[in-house]
């Protein structure tokens, strides 16, 4: 976060405050939501393994990715992919 704030010429605290006011959420929460959205697209539109999807969207650890995904979506990445495949077949 420091590098982004520096690029904007702001302190980290001030950058986070402005970002939250404009976007309605903290920068890290926003980044996480973008990563989860992109992972949903990759899970349904590619044959990448979950570990590869995690790496592609910026998670170094696939177990952490799976926990974050489950907390955000309510089901595991594998379950999400299977559910999307079932809906596509109907």
C-alpha positions as CSV (number, residue, x, y, z in Angstrom):
1,X,0.0,0.0,0.0
2,X,3.0,2.3,0.7
3,X,4.1,2.3,-2.9
4,X,0.6,3.2,-4.2
5,X,0.2,6.0,-1.7
6,X,3.7,7.3,-2.5
7,X,2.8,7.3,-6.3
8,X,-0.2,9.4,-5.5
9,X,1.8,11.7,-3.3
10,X,-0.1,10.8,-0.2
11,X,0.5,9.2,3.2
12,X,-0.8,5.6,3.5
13,X,-3.5,6.8,6.0
14,X,-4.7,9.6,3.8
15,X,-4.7,7.4,0.7
16,X,-6.8,4.7,2.5
17,X,-9.2,7.3,3.8
18,X,-9.8,8.9,0.3
19,X,-10.0,5.5,-1.4
20,X,-12.6,4.2,1.1
21,X,-14.7,7.4,0.7
22,X,-14.6,7.0,-3.1
23,X,-14.9,3.3,-3.4
24,X,-16.9,2.4,-0.3
25,X,-14.4,-0.1,1.0
26,X,-10.7,-0.2,2.1
27,X,-8.1,-0.7,-0.7
28,X,-7.2,-4.2,0.4
29,X,-10.8,-5.2,0.5
30,X,-11.3,-3.8,-2.9
31,X,-8.2,-5.7,-4.2
32,X,-9.5,-8.9,-2.7
33,X,-12.9,-8.4,-4.4
34,X,-11.3,-7.9,-7.8
35,X,-9.2,-11.0,-7.3
36,X,-12.2,-13.1,-6.3
37,X,-14.2,-11.8,-9.3
38,X,-11.3,-12.6,-11.7
39,X,-10.9,-16.0,-10.1
40,X,-14.6,-16.7,-10.7
41,X,-14.1,-16.0,-14.4
42,X,-11.0,-18.2,-14.6
43,X,-12.7,-21.1,-12.7
44,X,-15.6,-21.1,-15.2
45,X,-13.8,-20.1,-18.4
46,X,-10.5,-22.1,-18.2
47,X,-9.2,-25.4,-17.3
48,X,-6.6,-24.0,-14.9
49,X,-6.2,-25.9,-11.7
50,X,-7.3,-24.1,-8.5
51,X,-3.6,-23.6,-7.6
52,X,-3.0,-22.0,-10.9
53,X,-6.0,-19.8,-10.6
54,X,-4.8,-18.7,-7.2
55,X,-1.4,-17.7,-8.6
56,X,-2.9,-16.0,-11.6
57,X,-5.0,-13.6,-9.5
58,X,-2.2,-12.9,-7.0
59,X,-2.4,-15.4,-4.2
60,X,0.9,-17.1,-3.3
61,X,-0.8,-19.8,-1.3
62,X,-3.7,-21.8,-2.8
63,X,-5.0,-22.8,0.7
64,X,-5.3,-19.1,1.6
65,X,-7.0,-18.4,-1.7
66,X,-9.5,-21.2,-1.0
67,X,-10.3,-19.8,2.4
68,X,-10.8,-16.3,1.1
69,X,-12.9,-17.5,-1.8
70,X,-15.1,-19.6,0.5
71,X,-15.6,-16.6,2.8
72,X,-16.5,-14.4,-0.1
73,X,-18.6,-16.7,-2.1
74,X,-19.9,-19.3,0.4
75,X,-18.5,-22.4,-1.3
76,X,-15.0,-23.6,-2.3
77,X,-13.5,-22.9,-5.6
78,X,-13.9,-26.5,-6.7
79,X,-17.6,-26.4,-5.7
80,X,-18.0,-23.2,-7.6
81,X,-16.6,-24.7,-10.7
82,X,-18.8,-27.8,-10.5
83,X,-21.8,-25.7,-9.9
84,X,-21.1,-23.5,-12.9
85,X,-20.6,-26.6,-15.0
86,X,-23.9,-28.0,-13.9
87,X,-25.7,-24.7,-14.7
88,X,-24.1,-24.5,-18.1
89,X,-25.3,-28.0,-19.0
90,X,-28.9,-27.3,-18.1
